[in-house]
Amino acid sequence: MTDLQSAFEQAAKDVQSLPERPDNDTLLRLYALYKQGSEGDVSGPKPGFFDFVGTAKYEAWAKLKGTSSDDAKQKYIDLVKKLRA
């Protein structure tokens, strides 16, 4: 396991114990970076029109299409560090 992967997994644990809940935009960014870092480009059908949360998550993830897994992991780690500060 690489140092980046270890730091990514630790950040995923750390995000569960943030001092305060981030706003929705930040939560979407965390979700999208995590998904891009762990699974790569968005896949599967877009959620239905009335699934507002699912659609927002899908669109946030889709915006990162083409971002490398390592780049997404590093951005996720940096964001979690910033939120914990």
mmCIF file as gemmi writes it, N, C-alpha and C atoms, coordinates in Angstrom:
data_model
loop_
_atom_site.group_PDB
_atom_site.id
_atom_site.type_symbol
_atom_site.label_atom_id
_atom_site.label_alt_id
_atom_site.label_comp_id
_atom_site.label_asym_id
_atom_site.label_entity_id
_atom_site.label_seq_id
_atom_site.pdbx_PDB_ins_code
_atom_site.Cartn_x
_atom_site.Cartn_y
_atom_site.Cartn_z
_atom_site.occupancy
_atom_site.B_iso_or_equiv
_atom_site.pdbx_formal_charge
_atom_site.auth_seq_id
_atom_site.auth_asym_id
_atom_site.pdbx_PDB_model_num
ATOM 1 N N . MET Axp A 1 ? 0.851 -1.197 0 1 0 ? 1 A 1
ATOM 2 C CA . MET Axp A 1 ? 0 0 0 1 0 ? 1 A 1
ATOM 3 C C . MET Axp A 1 ? 0.89 1.252 0 1 0 ? 1 A 1
ATOM 4 N N . THR Axp A 2 ? 0.522 2.188 -0.81 1 0 ? 2 A 1
ATOM 5 C CA . THR Axp A 2 ? 1.322 3.414 -0.914 1 0 ? 2 A 1
ATOM 6 C C . THR Axp A 2 ? 1.014 4.363 0.247 1 0 ? 2 A 1
ATOM 7 N N . ASP Axp A 3 ? 1.915 5.317 0.432 1 0 ? 3 A 1
ATOM 8 C CA . ASP Axp A 3 ? 1.687 6.349 1.451 1 0 ? 3 A 1
ATOM 9 C C . ASP Axp A 3 ? 0.428 7.136 1.135 1 0 ? 3 A 1
ATOM 10 N N . LEU Axp A 4 ? 0.223 7.414 -0.167 1 0 ? 4 A 1
ATOM 11 C CA . LEU Axp A 4 ? -0.954 8.171 -0.578 1 0 ? 4 A 1
ATOM 12 C C . LEU Axp A 4 ? -2.225 7.397 -0.23 1 0 ? 4 A 1
ATOM 13 N N . GLN Axp A 5 ? -2.229 6.099 -0.521 1 0 ? 5 A 1
ATOM 14 C CA . GLN Axp A 5 ? -3.395 5.271 -0.215 1 0 ? 5 A 1
ATOM 15 C C . GLN Axp A 5 ? -3.647 5.23 1.293 1 0 ? 5 A 1
ATOM 16 N N . SER Axp A 6 ? -2.586 5.106 2.068 1 0 ? 6 A 1
ATOM 17 C CA . SER Axp A 6 ? -2.725 5.089 3.535 1 0 ? 6 A 1
ATOM 18 C C . SER Axp A 6 ? -3.313 6.408 4.028 1 0 ? 6 A 1
ATOM 19 N N . ALA Axp A 7 ? -2.787 7.526 3.513 1 0 ? 7 A 1
ATOM 20 C CA . ALA Axp A 7 ? -3.272 8.847 3.921 1 0 ? 7 A 1
ATOM 21 C C . ALA Axp A 7 ? -4.729 9.039 3.496 1 0 ? 7 A 1
ATOM 22 N N . PHE Axp A 8 ? -5.079 8.519 2.323 1 0 ? 8 A 1
ATOM 23 C CA . PHE Axp A 8 ? -6.447 8.604 1.811 1 0 ? 8 A 1
ATOM 24 C C . PHE Axp A 8 ? -7.411 7.848 2.732 1 0 ? 8 A 1
ATOM 25 N N . GLU Axp A 9 ? -7.032 6.652 3.106 1 0 ? 9 A 1
ATOM 26 C CA . GLU Axp A 9 ? -7.87 5.85 4.004 1 0 ? 9 A 1
ATOM 27 C C . GLU Axp A 9 ? -7.989 6.505 5.382 1 0 ? 9 A 1
ATOM 28 N N . GLN Axp A 10 ? -6.895 7.095 5.858 1 0 ? 10 A 1
ATOM 29 C CA . GLN Axp A 10 ? -6.946 7.784 7.15 1 0 ? 10 A 1
ATOM 30 C C . GLN Axp A 10 ? -7.859 9.004 7.06 1 0 ? 10 A 1
ATOM 31 N N . ALA Axp A 11 ? -7.776 9.744 5.957 1 0 ? 11 A 1
ATOM 32 C CA . ALA Axp A 11 ? -8.641 10.913 5.775 1 0 ? 11 A 1
ATOM 33 C C . ALA Axp A 11 ? -10.108 10.491 5.752 1 0 ? 11 A 1
ATOM 34 N N . ALA Axp A 12 ? -10.391 9.338 5.141 1 0 ? 12 A 1
ATOM 35 C CA . ALA Axp A 12 ? -11.773 8.838 5.092 1 0 ? 12 A 1
ATOM 36 C C . ALA Axp A 12 ? -12.276 8.529 6.506 1 0 ? 12 A 1
ATOM 37 N N . LYS Axp A 13 ? -11.381 8.08 7.386 1 0 ? 13 A 1
ATOM 38 C CA . LYS Axp A 13 ? -11.759 7.842 8.785 1 0 ? 13 A 1
ATOM 39 C C . LYS Axp A 13 ? -11.906 9.175 9.522 1 0 ? 13 A 1
ATOM 40 N N . ASP Axp A 14 ? -10.961 10.077 9.272 1 0 ? 14 A 1
ATOM 41 C CA . ASP Axp A 14 ? -10.959 11.371 9.953 1 0 ? 14 A 1
ATOM 42 C C . ASP Axp A 14 ? -12.206 12.192 9.637 1 0 ? 14 A 1
ATOM 43 N N . VAL Axp A 15 ? -12.726 12.043 8.431 1 0 ? 15 A 1
ATOM 44 C CA . VAL Axp A 15 ? -13.882 12.838 8.017 1 0 ? 15 A 1
ATOM 45 C C . VAL Axp A 15 ? -15.106 12.507 8.888 1 0 ? 15 A 1
ATOM 46 N N . GLN Axp A 16 ? -15.113 11.328 9.486 1 0 ? 16 A 1
ATOM 47 C CA . GLN Axp A 16 ? -16.226 10.923 10.354 1 0 ? 16 A 1
ATOM 48 C C . GLN Axp A 16 ? -16.225 11.682 11.68 1 0 ? 16 A 1
ATOM 49 N N . SER Axp A 17 ? -15.083 12.263 12.03 1 0 ? 17 A 1
ATOM 50 C CA . SER Axp A 17 ? -14.978 12.937 13.33 1 0 ? 17 A 1
ATOM 51 C C . SER Axp A 17 ? -14.591 14.409 13.192 1 0 ? 17 A 1
ATOM 52 N N . LEU Axp A 18 ? -15.1 15.052 12.167 1 0 ? 18 A 1
ATOM 53 C CA . LEU Axp A 18 ? -14.825 16.483 11.995 1 0 ? 18 A 1
ATOM 54 C C . LEU Axp A 18 ? -15.455 17.265 13.139 1 0 ? 18 A 1
ATOM 55 N N . PRO Axp A 19 ? -14.842 18.399 13.534 1 0 ? 19 A 1
ATOM 56 C CA . PRO Axp A 19 ? -15.386 19.187 14.642 1 0 ? 19 A 1
ATOM 57 C C . PRO Axp A 19 ? -16.805 19.702 14.377 1 0 ? 19 A 1
ATOM 58 N N . GLU Axp A 20 ? -17.111 20.009 13.111 1 0 ? 20 A 1
ATOM 59 C CA . GLU Axp A 20 ? -18.482 20.405 12.781 1 0 ? 20 A 1
ATOM 60 C C . GLU Axp A 20 ? -18.832 19.898 11.393 1 0 ? 20 A 1
ATOM 61 N N . ARG Axp A 21 ? -20.12 19.748 11.148 1 0 ? 21 A 1
ATOM 62 C CA . ARG Axp A 21 ? -20.575 19.214 9.863 1 0 ? 21 A 1
ATOM 63 C C . ARG Axp A 21 ? -20.349 20.259 8.773 1 0 ? 21 A 1
ATOM 64 N N . PRO Axp A 22 ? -19.66 19.849 7.691 1 0 ? 22 A 1
ATOM 65 C CA . PRO Axp A 22 ? -19.444 20.796 6.587 1 0 ? 22 A 1
ATOM 66 C C . PRO Axp A 22 ? -20.761 21.158 5.893 1 0 ? 22 A 1
ATOM 67 N N . ASP Axp A 23 ? -20.746 22.263 5.148 1 0 ? 23 A 1
ATOM 68 C CA . ASP Axp A 23 ? -21.947 22.633 4.395 1 0 ? 23 A 1
ATOM 69 C C . ASP Axp A 23 ? -22.149 21.643 3.242 1 0 ? 23 A 1
ATOM 70 N N . ASN Axp A 24 ? -23.309 21.702 2.624 1 0 ? 24 A 1
ATOM 71 C CA . ASN Axp A 24 ? -23.656 20.728 1.592 1 0 ? 24 A 1
ATOM 72 C C . ASN Axp A 24 ? -22.697 20.739 0.405 1 0 ? 24 A 1
ATOM 73 N N . ASP Axp A 25 ? -22.25 21.917 -0.007 1 0 ? 25 A 1
ATOM 74 C CA . ASP Axp A 25 ? -21.305 21.985 -1.13 1 0 ? 25 A 1
ATOM 75 C C . ASP Axp A 25 ? -20.006 21.262 -0.791 1 0 ? 25 A 1
ATOM 76 N N . THR Axp A 26 ? -19.535 21.447 0.436 1 0 ? 26 A 1
ATOM 77 C CA . THR Axp A 26 ? -18.305 20.786 0.864 1 0 ? 26 A 1
ATOM 78 C C . THR Axp A 26 ? -18.514 19.284 0.98 1 0 ? 26 A 1
ATOM 79 N N . LEU Axp A 27 ? -19.672 18.881 1.483 1 0 ? 27 A 1
ATOM 80 C CA . LEU Axp A 27 ? -19.977 17.452 1.568 1 0 ? 27 A 1
ATOM 81 C C . LEU Axp A 27 ? -20 16.815 0.18 1 0 ? 27 A 1
ATOM 82 N N . LEU Axp A 28 ? -20.576 17.519 -0.785 1 0 ? 28 A 1
ATOM 83 C CA . LEU Axp A 28 ? -20.601 17.005 -2.158 1 0 ? 28 A 1
ATOM 84 C C . LEU Axp A 28 ? -19.183 16.888 -2.71 1 0 ? 28 A 1
ATOM 85 N N . ARG Axp A 29 ? -18.359 17.881 -2.414 1 0 ? 29 A 1
ATOM 86 C CA . ARG Axp A 29 ? -16.963 17.866 -2.887 1 0 ? 29 A 1
ATOM 87 C C . ARG Axp A 29 ? -16.218 16.681 -2.268 1 0 ? 29 A 1
ATOM 88 N N . LEU Axp A 30 ? -16.412 16.459 -0.984 1 0 ? 30 A 1
ATOM 89 C CA . LEU Axp A 30 ? -15.783 15.316 -0.314 1 0 ? 30 A 1
ATOM 90 C C . LEU Axp A 30 ? -16.237 14.007 -0.958 1 0 ? 30 A 1
ATOM 91 N N . TYR Axp A 31 ? -17.535 13.893 -1.172 1 0 ? 31 A 1
ATOM 92 C CA . TYR Axp A 31 ? -18.097 12.681 -1.777 1 0 ? 31 A 1
ATOM 93 C C . TYR Axp A 31 ? -17.48 12.44 -3.153 1 0 ? 31 A 1
ATOM 94 N N . ALA Axp A 32 ? -17.485 13.486 -3.988 1 0 ? 32 A 1
ATOM 95 C CA . ALA Axp A 32 ? -17.003 13.349 -5.364 1 0 ? 32 A 1
ATOM 96 C C . ALA Axp A 32 ? -15.514 12.989 -5.392 1 0 ? 32 A 1
ATOM 97 N N . LEU Axp A 33 ? -14.712 13.657 -4.566 1 0 ? 33 A 1
ATOM 98 C CA . LEU Axp A 33 ? -13.282 13.359 -4.53 1 0 ? 33 A 1
ATOM 99 C C . LEU Axp A 33 ? -13.027 11.936 -4.035 1 0 ? 33 A 1
ATOM 100 N N . TYR Axp A 34 ? -13.807 11.51 -3.049 1 0 ? 34 A 1
ATOM 101 C CA . TYR Axp A 34 ? -13.653 10.152 -2.532 1 0 ? 34 A 1
ATOM 102 C C . TYR Axp A 34 ? -13.974 9.127 -3.618 1 0 ? 34 A 1
ATOM 103 N N . LYS Axp A 35 ? -15.101 9.336 -4.292 1 0 ? 35 A 1
ATOM 104 C CA . LYS Axp A 35 ? -15.513 8.397 -5.336 1 0 ? 35 A 1
ATOM 105 C C . LYS Axp A 35 ? -14.506 8.373 -6.489 1 0 ? 35 A 1
ATOM 106 N N . GLN Axp A 36 ? -14.036 9.559 -6.888 1 0 ? 36 A 1
ATOM 107 C CA . GLN Axp A 36 ? -13.061 9.636 -7.984 1 0 ? 36 A 1
ATOM 108 C C . GLN Axp A 36 ? -11.758 8.961 -7.576 1 0 ? 36 A 1
ATOM 109 N N . GLY Axp A 37 ? -11.35 9.172 -6.336 1 0 ? 37 A 1
ATOM 110 C CA . GLY Axp A 37 ? -10.12 8.572 -5.845 1 0 ? 37 A 1
ATOM 111 C C . GLY Axp A 37 ? -10.207 7.071 -5.679 1 0 ? 37 A 1
ATOM 112 N N . SER Axp A 38 ? -11.368 6.585 -5.297 1 0 ? 38 A 1
ATOM 113 C CA . SER Axp A 38 ? -11.496 5.152 -5.033 1 0 ? 38 A 1
ATOM 114 C C . SER Axp A 38 ? -12.027 4.355 -6.223 1 0 ? 38 A 1
ATOM 115 N N . GLU Axp A 39 ? -12.832 4.982 -7.089 1 0 ? 39 A 1
ATOM 116 C CA . GLU Axp A 39 ? -13.447 4.23 -8.188 1 0 ? 39 A 1
ATOM 117 C C . GLU Axp A 39 ? -13.133 4.755 -9.579 1 0 ? 39 A 1
ATOM 118 N N . GLY Axp A 40 ? -12.569 5.973 -9.673 1 0 ? 40 A 1
ATOM 119 C CA . GLY Axp A 40 ? -12.299 6.54 -10.997 1 0 ? 40 A 1
ATOM 120 C C . GLY Axp A 40 ? -13.505 7.315 -11.507 1 0 ? 40 A 1
ATOM 121 N N . ASP Axp A 41 ? -13.571 7.483 -12.829 1 0 ? 41 A 1
ATOM 122 C CA . ASP Axp A 41 ? -14.642 8.279 -13.428 1 0 ? 41 A 1
ATOM 123 C C . ASP Axp A 41 ? -16.024 7.729 -13.101 1 0 ? 41 A 1
ATOM 124 N N . VAL Axp A 42 ? -16.985 8.641 -13.037 1 0 ? 42 A 1
ATOM 125 C CA . VAL Axp A 42 ? -18.361 8.284 -12.728 1 0 ? 42 A 1
ATOM 126 C C . VAL Axp A 42 ? -18.854 7.213 -13.693 1 0 ? 42 A 1
ATOM 127 N N . SER Axp A 43 ? -19.667 6.302 -13.167 1 0 ? 43 A 1
ATOM 128 C CA . SER Axp A 43 ? -20.212 5.243 -14.013 1 0 ? 43 A 1
ATOM 129 C C . SER Axp A 43 ? -21.648 4.973 -13.592 1 0 ? 43 A 1
ATOM 130 N N . GLY Axp A 44 ? -22.363 4.283 -14.43 1 0 ? 44 A 1
ATOM 131 C CA . GLY Axp A 44 ? -23.751 3.958 -14.129 1 0 ? 44 A 1
ATOM 132 C C . GLY Axp A 44 ? -24.68 5.074 -14.556 1 0 ? 44 A 1
ATOM 133 N N . PRO Axp A 45 ? -25.97 4.781 -14.574 1 0 ? 45 A 1
ATOM 134 C CA . PRO Axp A 45 ? -26.959 5.77 -15.011 1 0 ? 45 A 1
ATOM 135 C C . PRO Axp A 45 ? -27.135 6.88 -13.975 1 0 ? 45 A 1
ATOM 136 N N . LYS Axp A 46 ? -27.457 8.059 -14.463 1 0 ? 46 A 1
ATOM 137 C CA . LYS Axp A 46 ? -27.746 9.187 -13.575 1 0 ? 46 A 1
ATOM 138 C C . LYS Axp A 46 ? -29.048 8.893 -12.837 1 0 ? 46 A 1
ATOM 139 N N . PRO Axp A 47 ? -29.114 9.204 -11.539 1 0 ? 47 A 1
ATOM 140 C CA . PRO Axp A 47 ? -30.351 8.97 -10.775 1 0 ? 47 A 1
ATOM 141 C C . PRO Axp A 47 ? -31.534 9.746 -11.36 1 0 ? 47 A 1
ATOM 142 N N . GLY Axp A 48 ? -32.716 9.287 -11.034 1 0 ? 48 A 1
ATOM 143 C CA . GLY Axp A 48 ? -33.937 9.918 -11.538 1 0 ? 48 A 1
ATOM 144 C C . GLY Axp A 48 ? -34.105 11.359 -11.082 1 0 ? 48 A 1
ATOM 145 N N . PHE Axp A 49 ? -34.952 12.074 -11.787 1 0 ? 49 A 1
ATOM 146 C CA . PHE Axp A 49 ? -35.173 13.5 -11.568 1 0 ? 49 A 1
ATOM 147 C C . PHE Axp A 49 ? -35.552 13.824 -10.122 1 0 ? 49 A 1
ATOM 148 N N . PHE Axp A 50 ? -36.323 12.975 -9.475 1 0 ? 50 A 1
ATOM 149 C CA . PHE Axp A 50 ? -36.797 13.274 -8.118 1 0 ? 50 A 1
ATOM 150 C C . PHE Axp A 50 ? -35.837 12.829 -7.02 1 0 ? 50 A 1
ATOM 151 N N . ASP Axp A 51 ? -34.738 12.192 -7.417 1 0 ? 51 A 1
ATOM 152 C CA . ASP Axp A 51 ? -33.698 11.81 -6.457 1 0 ? 51 A 1
ATOM 153 C C . ASP Axp A 51 ? -32.682 12.951 -6.407 1 0 ? 51 A 1
ATOM 154 N N . PHE Axp A 52 ? -33.063 14.018 -5.68 1 0 ? 52 A 1
ATOM 155 C CA . PHE Axp A 52 ? -32.248 15.233 -5.674 1 0 ? 52 A 1
ATOM 156 C C . PHE Axp A 52 ? -30.852 15.001 -5.112 1 0 ? 52 A 1
ATOM 157 N N . VAL Axp A 53 ? -30.759 14.274 -4.02 1 0 ? 53 A 1
ATOM 158 C CA . VAL Axp A 53 ? -29.461 14.014 -3.398 1 0 ? 53 A 1
ATOM 159 C C . VAL Axp A 53 ? -28.6 13.15 -4.312 1 0 ? 53 A 1
ATOM 160 N N . GLY Axp A 54 ? -29.196 12.091 -4.83 1 0 ? 54 A 1
ATOM 161 C CA . GLY Axp A 54 ? -28.461 11.203 -5.732 1 0 ? 54 A 1
ATOM 162 C C . GLY Axp A 54 ? -27.979 11.929 -6.972 1 0 ? 54 A 1
ATOM 163 N N . THR Axp A 55 ? -28.843 12.777 -7.53 1 0 ? 55 A 1
ATOM 164 C CA . THR Axp A 55 ? -28.477 13.553 -8.721 1 0 ? 55 A 1
ATOM 165 C C . THR Axp A 55 ? -27.343 14.525 -8.411 1 0 ? 55 A 1
ATOM 166 N N . ALA Axp A 56 ? -27.416 15.198 -7.275 1 0 ? 56 A 1
ATOM 167 C CA . ALA Axp A 56 ? -26.364 16.147 -6.886 1 0 ? 56 A 1
ATOM 168 C C . ALA Axp A 56 ? -25.031 15.421 -6.717 1 0 ? 56 A 1
ATOM 169 N N . LYS Axp A 57 ? -25.061 14.255 -6.086 1 0 ? 57 A 1
ATOM 170 C CA . LYS Axp A 57 ? -23.843 13.474 -5.897 1 0 ? 57 A 1
ATOM 171 C C . LYS Axp A 57 ? -23.277 13.032 -7.243 1 0 ? 57 A 1
ATOM 172 N N . TYR Axp A 58 ? -24.144 12.546 -8.107 1 0 ? 58 A 1
ATOM 173 C CA . TYR Axp A 58 ? -23.718 12.074 -9.421 1 0 ? 58 A 1
ATOM 174 C C . TYR Axp A 58 ? -23.067 13.211 -10.21 1 0 ? 58 A 1
ATOM 175 N N . GLU Axp A 59 ? -23.713 14.37 -10.203 1 0 ? 59 A 1
ATOM 176 C CA . GLU Axp A 59 ? -23.194 15.517 -10.964 1 0 ? 59 A 1
ATOM 177 C C . GLU Axp A 59 ? -21.875 16.025 -10.391 1 0 ? 59 A 1
ATOM 178 N N . ALA Axp A 60 ? -21.749 16.038 -9.067 1 0 ? 60 A 1
ATOM 179 C CA . ALA Axp A 60 ? -20.498 16.469 -8.44 1 0 ? 60 A 1
ATOM 180 C C . ALA Axp A 60 ? -19.362 15.527 -8.84 1 0 ? 60 A 1
ATOM 181 N N . TRP Axp A 61 ? -19.648 14.234 -8.844 1 0 ? 61 A 1
ATOM 182 C CA . TRP Axp A 61 ? -18.651 13.237 -9.225 1 0 ? 61 A 1
ATOM 183 C C . TRP Axp A 61 ? -18.329 13.369 -10.722 1 0 ? 61 A 1
ATOM 184 N N . ALA Axp A 62 ? -19.338 13.565 -11.546 1 0 ? 62 A 1
ATOM 185 C CA . ALA Axp A 62 ? -19.142 13.672 -12.997 1 0 ? 62 A 1
ATOM 186 C C . ALA Axp A 62 ? -18.242 14.856 -13.36 1 0 ? 62 A 1
ATOM 187 N N . LYS Axp A 63 ? -18.281 15.919 -12.564 1 0 ? 63 A 1
ATOM 188 C CA . LYS Axp A 63 ? -17.441 17.096 -12.825 1 0 ? 63 A 1
ATOM 189 C C . LYS Axp A 63 ? -15.954 16.765 -12.722 1 0 ? 63 A 1
ATOM 190 N N . LEU Axp A 64 ? -15.625 15.703 -12.023 1 0 ? 64 A 1
ATOM 191 C CA . LEU Axp A 64 ? -14.224 15.328 -11.831 1 0 ? 64 A 1
ATOM 192 C C . LEU Axp A 64 ? -13.736 14.345 -12.892 1 0 ? 64 A 1
ATOM 193 N N . LYS Axp A 65 ? -14.565 14.051 -13.87 1 0 ? 65 A 1
ATOM 194 C CA . LYS Axp A 65 ? -14.206 13.083 -14.906 1 0 ? 65 A 1
ATOM 195 C C . LYS Axp A 65 ? -12.851 13.448 -15.515 1 0 ? 65 A 1
ATOM 196 N N . GLY Axp A 66 ? -11.981 12.458 -15.627 1 0 ? 66 A 1
ATOM 197 C CA . GLY Axp A 66 ? -10.655 12.679 -16.194 1 0 ? 66 A 1
ATOM 198 C C . GLY Axp A 66 ? -9.601 13.005 -15.149 1 0 ? 66 A 1
ATOM 199 N N . THR Axp A 67 ? -10.018 13.3 -13.913 1 0 ? 67 A 1
ATOM 200 C CA . THR Axp A 67 ? -9.067 13.555 -12.827 1 0 ? 67 A 1
ATOM 201 C C . THR Axp A 67 ? -8.439 12.215 -12.436 1 0 ? 67 A 1
ATOM 202 N N . SER Axp A 68 ? -7.14 12.19 -12.303 1 0 ? 68 A 1
ATOM 203 C CA . SER Axp A 68 ? -6.494 10.922 -11.939 1 0 ? 68 A 1
ATOM 204 C C . SER Axp A 68 ? -6.886 10.532 -10.512 1 0 ? 68 A 1
ATOM 205 N N . SER Axp A 69 ? -6.842 9.25 -10.267 1 0 ? 69 A 1
ATOM 206 C CA . SER Axp A 69 ? -7.165 8.728 -8.94 1 0 ? 69 A 1
ATOM 207 C C . SER Axp A 69 ? -6.25 9.341 -7.881 1 0 ? 69 A 1
ATOM 208 N N . ASP Axp A 70 ? -4.962 9.393 -8.17 1 0 ? 70 A 1
ATOM 209 C CA . ASP Axp A 70 ? -4.006 9.94 -7.203 1 0 ? 70 A 1
ATOM 210 C C . ASP Axp A 70 ? -4.26 11.422 -6.937 1 0 ? 70 A 1
ATOM 211 N N . ASP Axp A 71 ? -4.59 12.165 -7.983 1 0 ? 71 A 1
ATOM 212 C CA . ASP Axp A 71 ? -4.873 13.593 -7.834 1 0 ? 71 A 1
ATOM 213 C C . ASP Axp A 71 ? -6.117 13.795 -6.964 1 0 ? 71 A 1
ATOM 214 N N . ALA Axp A 72 ? -7.144 13.006 -7.216 1 0 ? 72 A 1
ATOM 215 C CA . ALA Axp A 72 ? -8.38 13.103 -6.431 1 0 ? 72 A 1
ATOM 216 C C . ALA Axp A 72 ? -8.115 12.741 -4.971 1 0 ? 72 A 1
ATOM 217 N N . LYS Axp A 73 ? -7.318 11.705 -4.745 1 0 ? 73 A 1
ATOM 218 C CA . LYS Axp A 73 ? -6.987 11.296 -3.373 1 0 ? 73 A 1
ATOM 219 C C . LYS Axp A 73 ? -6.268 12.425 -2.638 1 0 ? 73 A 1
ATOM 220 N N . GLN Axp A 74 ? -5.297 13.052 -3.314 1 0 ? 74 A 1
ATOM 221 C CA . GLN Axp A 74 ? -4.536 14.129 -2.673 1 0 ? 74 A 1
ATOM 222 C C . GLN Axp A 74 ? -5.438 15.314 -2.345 1 0 ? 74 A 1
ATOM 223 N N . LYS Axp A 75 ? -6.335 15.669 -3.257 1 0 ? 75 A 1
ATOM 224 C CA . LYS Axp A 75 ? -7.258 16.783 -3.02 1 0 ? 75 A 1
ATOM 225 C C . LYS Axp A 75 ? -8.209 16.449 -1.865 1 0 ? 75 A 1
ATOM 226 N N . TYR Axp A 76 ? -8.638 15.201 -1.78 1 0 ? 76 A 1
ATOM 227 C CA . TYR Axp A 76 ? -9.507 14.749 -0.688 1 0 ? 76 A 1
ATOM 228 C C . TYR Axp A 76 ? -8.773 14.884 0.648 1 0 ? 76 A 1
ATOM 229 N N . ILE Axp A 77 ? -7.535 14.393 0.68 1 0 ? 77 A 1
ATOM 230 C CA . ILE Axp A 77 ? -6.717 14.467 1.901 1 0 ? 77 A 1
ATOM 231 C C . ILE Axp A 77 ? -6.548 15.923 2.331 1 0 ? 77 A 1
ATOM 232 N N . ASP Axp A 78 ? -6.212 16.789 1.371 1 0 ? 78 A 1
ATOM 233 C CA . ASP Axp A 78 ? -5.998 18.207 1.681 1 0 ? 78 A 1
ATOM 234 C C . ASP Axp A 78 ? -7.272 18.865 2.213 1 0 ? 78 A 1
ATOM 235 N N . LEU Axp A 79 ? -8.401 18.53 1.617 1 0 ? 79 A 1
ATOM 236 C CA . LEU Axp A 79 ? -9.679 19.11 2.054 1 0 ? 79 A 1
ATOM 237 C C . LEU Axp A 79 ? -10.03 18.658 3.468 1 0 ? 79 A 1
ATOM 238 N N . VAL Axp A 80 ? -9.849 17.374 3.753 1 0 ? 80 A 1
ATOM 239 C CA . VAL Axp A 80 ? -10.142 16.87 5.1 1 0 ? 80 A 1
ATOM 240 C C . VAL Axp A 80 ? -9.232 17.545 6.129 1 0 ? 80 A 1
ATOM 241 N N . LYS Axp A 81 ? -7.955 17.705 5.789 1 0 ? 81 A 1
ATOM 242 C CA . LYS Axp A 81 ? -7.026 18.394 6.709 1 0 ? 81 A 1
ATOM 243 C C . LYS Axp A 81 ? -7.501 19.814 6.993 1 0 ? 81 A 1
ATOM 244 N N . LYS Axp A 82 ? -7.924 20.505 5.943 1 0 ? 82 A 1
ATOM 245 C CA . LYS Axp A 82 ? -8.393 21.875 6.086 1 0 ? 82 A 1
ATOM 246 C C . LYS Axp A 82 ? -9.633 21.931 6.998 1 0 ? 82 A 1
ATOM 247 N N . LEU Axp A 83 ? -10.533 20.97 6.835 1 0 ? 83 A 1
ATOM 248 C CA . LEU Axp A 83 ? -11.765 20.942 7.628 1 0 ? 83 A 1
ATOM 249 C C . LEU Axp A 83 ? -11.498 20.599 9.09 1 0 ? 83 A 1
ATOM 250 N N . ARG Axp A 84 ? -10.425 19.878 9.347 1 0 ? 84 A 1
ATOM 251 C CA . ARG Axp A 84 ? -10.097 19.49 10.721 1 0 ? 84 A 1
ATOM 252 C C . ARG Axp A 84 ? -9.363 20.593 11.46 1 0 ? 84 A 1
ATOM 253 N N . ALA Axp A 85 ? -8.83 21.534 10.73 1 0 ? 85 A 1
ATOM 254 C CA . ALA Axp A 85 ? -8.014 22.598 11.342 1 0 ? 85 A 1
ATOM 255 C C . ALA Axp A 85 ? -8.865 23.526 12.204 1 0 ? 85 A 1
